[in-house]
C-alpha cells in the first residue's frame, strides 16, 4: 500500500513539473524567442527557468543571449547549467569552449 502511495505521489510531482514546464514554454520561452529586445529575452528566459529549471535548451538560449550582450561570465554559467542537464549537448559545449578561449 505504501509503495503504491509513493508511486502516486511521485506521479503527481511529475505531472506538476510537466504543467510548470508547459507554462514556462508558453509564457516565457516562446516569447523570449520572438522578442527583439536582448534584455527582454534574458529576463523571459530567467523567469521561465525559475518555473522549469530542467530545460537545457532554455539555458543554452539564455547563454547565447547573455554572450551577445557581452555578459560572458553569466553566459558561461548558463552553458554549464545546460551541460549539467545534458552532458552531450554539443552546441552548448562549443559555446562554452569559445567563451573560455576568448578570455
C-alpha positions as CSV (number, residue, x, y, z in Angstrom):
1,X,0.0,0.0,0.0
2,X,2.8,2.4,0.9
3,X,4.6,1.7,-2.3
4,X,1.5,2.5,-4.3
5,X,1.0,5.7,-2.4
6,X,4.6,6.7,-3.1
7,X,4.2,5.9,-6.8
8,X,1.0,8.1,-6.9
9,X,2.8,10.9,-5.1
10,X,5.7,10.7,-7.5
11,X,3.4,10.8,-10.5
12,X,1.7,13.9,-9.1
13,X,5.1,15.6,-8.8
14,X,6.0,14.7,-12.3
15,X,2.6,15.9,-13.6
16,X,3.1,19.2,-11.9
17,X,6.6,19.6,-13.3
18,X,5.2,18.9,-16.7
19,X,2.5,21.5,-16.3
20,X,5.0,24.0,-15.0
21,X,7.3,23.5,-18.0
22,X,4.4,23.8,-20.4
23,X,3.5,27.1,-18.8
24,X,7.2,28.2,-18.9
25,X,7.3,27.5,-22.7
26,X,4.0,29.2,-23.4
27,X,4.5,32.3,-21.2
28,X,8.3,32.8,-21.3
29,X,10.5,30.7,-23.6
30,X,8.4,31.2,-26.7
31,X,8.1,34.9,-26.0
32,X,11.9,35.1,-25.4
33,X,12.5,33.6,-28.9
34,X,10.3,36.2,-30.6
35,X,11.5,39.2,-28.6
36,X,13.5,41.8,-30.5
37,X,15.0,43.0,-27.2
38,X,18.0,41.1,-25.9
39,X,17.4,42.2,-22.3
40,X,13.8,41.2,-22.5
41,X,14.8,37.8,-23.8
42,X,17.2,37.3,-21.0
43,X,14.6,38.3,-18.5
44,X,12.0,36.0,-20.0
45,X,14.4,33.0,-20.1
46,X,15.3,33.6,-16.4
47,X,11.6,33.8,-15.4
48,X,10.8,30.6,-17.4
49,X,13.8,28.7,-15.9
50,X,12.6,29.7,-12.4
51,X,9.4,27.7,-13.2
52,X,11.1,24.9,-15.3
53,X,14.7,24.6,-14.2
54,X,15.5,21.4,-16.1
55,X,15.4,22.7,-19.6
56,X,18.8,22.5,-21.1
57,X,17.8,24.3,-24.3
58,X,16.4,27.3,-22.4
59,X,19.8,27.5,-20.5
60,X,21.6,27.3,-23.9
61,X,19.4,30.1,-25.4
62,X,19.9,32.2,-22.3
63,X,23.6,31.7,-22.6
64,X,23.6,32.8,-26.2
65,X,21.6,36.0,-25.3
66,X,24.0,36.8,-22.5
67,X,27.0,36.2,-24.7
68,X,25.6,38.5,-27.3
69,X,25.1,41.1,-24.6
70,X,28.8,40.8,-23.7
71,X,27.9,39.2,-20.3
72,X,30.4,36.3,-20.7
73,X,30.7,35.1,-17.1
74,X,26.9,34.8,-16.9
75,X,26.8,33.1,-20.3
76,X,29.4,30.6,-19.1
77,X,27.3,29.7,-16.1
78,X,24.2,29.2,-18.3
79,X,26.1,26.9,-20.8
80,X,27.4,25.0,-17.8
81,X,23.9,24.5,-16.5
82,X,22.8,23.2,-19.9
83,X,25.6,20.7,-19.9
84,X,24.9,19.6,-16.3
85,X,21.4,18.6,-17.5
86,X,22.7,17.1,-20.8
87,X,26.4,16.4,-20.9
88,X,26.2,15.5,-24.6
89,X,24.8,18.9,-25.7
90,X,27.5,19.7,-28.2
91,X,26.3,23.2,-29.2
92,X,26.4,24.2,-25.5
93,X,29.9,22.7,-25.2
94,X,31.1,24.6,-28.3
95,X,29.7,27.9,-27.0
96,X,31.3,27.3,-23.6
97,X,34.7,26.5,-25.2
98,X,34.5,29.6,-27.3
99,X,33.9,31.8,-24.3
100,X,36.7,30.3,-22.3
101,X,39.1,30.5,-25.3
102,X,38.4,34.2,-25.8
103,X,39.2,35.2,-22.2
